[in-house]
Amino acid sequence: MAGADVWQSGEPYERYVGRWSRLVAAKFVDVLDAERDIRWLDVGCGTGALTSAVVERWAPASIIGVDPSEGFLSLARARPEFAGHDEASFVVGDAGHLPVPDDSVDAVVSGLVLNFVPDPAAAVAEFARVAAPGALMAAYVWDYAEGMQMLRTFWDVAADVDADAAEFDEARRFPLCRPEPLRHLWSDAPGMDVDSVRVKSIEIGMVFADFDDLWEPFLGGQGPAPTYLQSTTDASRDAVRDGMREATAWGCRPDGSIMLRARAWVVVGRLG
Ligand SMILES: C[S@@+](CC[C@H](N)C(=O)[O-])C[C@H]1O[C@@H](n2cnc3c(N)ncnc32)[C@H](O)[C@@H]1O
C-alpha cells in the first residue's frame, strides 16, 4: 500500500507544485462563469494558490480557504496578496466535514485536491450542502496519466529503477483524474443541474531554470513523489535523479532552462 501523503510545510510545497498550481489557477478562474462580489469557498486551499487567483479575478465578497494542514494555512495567511483583504479567511478543516453552514456560499472551488480526499463523492456532497441553490461548483486535478509531464516522467523513471514504485504512481492511485470519472462525480452530486456539467482541459508551460530547479523540489518531502523518495534508498534516489535528467533532456533549451507541459482536467457545474 502507498504510504500517507505528507502536506505539512508550505515553503517546499510552493517550490514543488504551488508555483505551477498558481499558473493553472489563473487560467481556471478565467473559464468560470462567475460574478464579482459573491461568497466563495476554496476547499483544500493549501498555501492559497487558487484563493489568490479568485481574489484577483473575481473580487469576492468573501472567500474562505479550508485545509487540514495548519502549516500550509499559516503560509497562505502570510502571503502579501492577502494583506488588507479582510474578506479572505483561512480555516482548518476537512473536505468531508466542512466547517461552513448549509447554503452559505455562492461558489465552491477546489484545486488539485479531490484525488487526495478519501471519499470524493462524500466530499462533493458536502460541497453541495454548503453551496446555495444555483451555486457554481468547480475543481481541477492534474492529468497524472498523460499530460502532467513532470510527474508522468518521474513515475515512469521511478518504476524503471524500482518496480515497487509503480504502486505509488499517481496515475494508478488516482483513476478519478480522467474526464469521465470527473463528469460522473459532478453529475451525481446532490442537487446538481446535470446539464450544466462540463469537463475541460487547461494546459500550462512549466519553465525550470535548470535541472536543479526541476529536481531539488522533489527532495522537499511534500506530496506523493517527494514522500516516495523519502522512503527509498540513497542509491535509488540518485538513480531516479539521473533518469529524470536524461528523460527531460528533450525539453532543454539553449539557455539551459527546461520546458515541460502540464495539463489539468477541470470540472464545472451548477446546482439546480
Ligand atoms: C496538491 S495540494 C493543493 C493545494 C492548493 N489547492 C493548490 O492548488 O496549490 C493538495 C491539498 O489538499 C489538502 N488535502 C488533503 N486531504 C484533504 C482533505 N481530506 N480535505 C481537504 N483538503 C485536503 C492538502 O492539505 C493540500 O493542501
The ligand as a Tripos MOL2 file, in Angstrom:
@<TRIPOS>MOLECULE
LIG
   27    29     1     0     0
SMALL
NO_CHARGES

@<TRIPOS>ATOM
      1 C1         -1.6960   19.4090   -4.1630 C.3       1 LIG1
      2 S1         -2.1830   20.3010   -2.7450 S.3       1 LIG1
      3 C2         -3.1990   21.5840   -3.4670 C.3       1 LIG1
      4 C3         -3.2150   22.8350   -2.6370 C.3       1 LIG1
      5 C4         -3.8040   24.0610   -3.3310 C.3       1 LIG1
      6 N1         -5.2140   23.9130   -3.5980 N.3       1 LIG1
      7 C5         -3.0460   24.3610   -4.5880 C.2       1 LIG1
      8 O1         -3.6480   24.3150   -5.6720 O.co2     1 LIG1
      9 O2         -1.8550   24.6520   -4.5170 O.co2     1 LIG1
     10 C6         -3.3680   19.2380   -2.0030 C.3       1 LIG1
     11 C7         -4.0210   19.8580   -0.7890 C.3       1 LIG1
     12 O3         -5.0930   19.0070   -0.3790 O.3       1 LIG1
     13 C8         -5.1660   19.0920    1.0140 C.3       1 LIG1
     14 N2         -5.9360   17.9480    1.4870 N.ar      1 LIG1
     15 C9         -5.5390   16.6730    1.6220 C.ar      1 LIG1
     16 N3         -6.5390   15.9180    2.1310 N.ar      1 LIG1
     17 C10        -7.6010   16.7560    2.2900 C.ar      1 LIG1
     18 C11        -8.9390   16.5850    2.7880 C.ar      1 LIG1
     19 N4         -9.3670   15.3990    3.2170 N.pl3     1 LIG1
     20 N5         -9.7330   17.6670    2.8300 N.ar      1 LIG1
     21 C12        -9.3070   18.8650    2.3880 C.ar      1 LIG1
     22 N6         -8.0580   19.0860    1.9200 N.ar      1 LIG1
     23 C13        -7.2210   18.0390    1.8690 C.ar      1 LIG1
     24 C14        -3.7030   19.1010    1.4550 C.3       1 LIG1
     25 O4         -3.5260   19.5350    2.7870 O.3       1 LIG1
     26 C15        -3.1100   20.0290    0.4280 C.3       1 LIG1
     27 O5         -3.1510   21.3690    0.8380 O.3       1 LIG1
@<TRIPOS>BOND
     1     1     2 1
     2     2     3 1
     3     2    10 1
     4     3     4 1
     5     4     5 1
     6     5     6 1
     7     5     7 1
     8     7     8 2
     9     7     9 1
    10    10    11 1
    11    11    12 1
    12    11    26 1
    13    12    13 1
    14    13    14 1
    15    13    24 1
    16    14    15 ar
    17    14    23 ar
    18    15    16 ar
    19    16    17 ar
    20    17    18 ar
    21    17    23 ar
    22    18    19 1
    23    18    20 ar
    24    20    21 ar
    25    21    22 ar
    26    22    23 ar
    27    24    25 1
    28    24    26 1
    29    26    27 1
@<TRIPOS>SUBSTRUCTURE
     1 LIG1         1 GROUP 0 **** ****
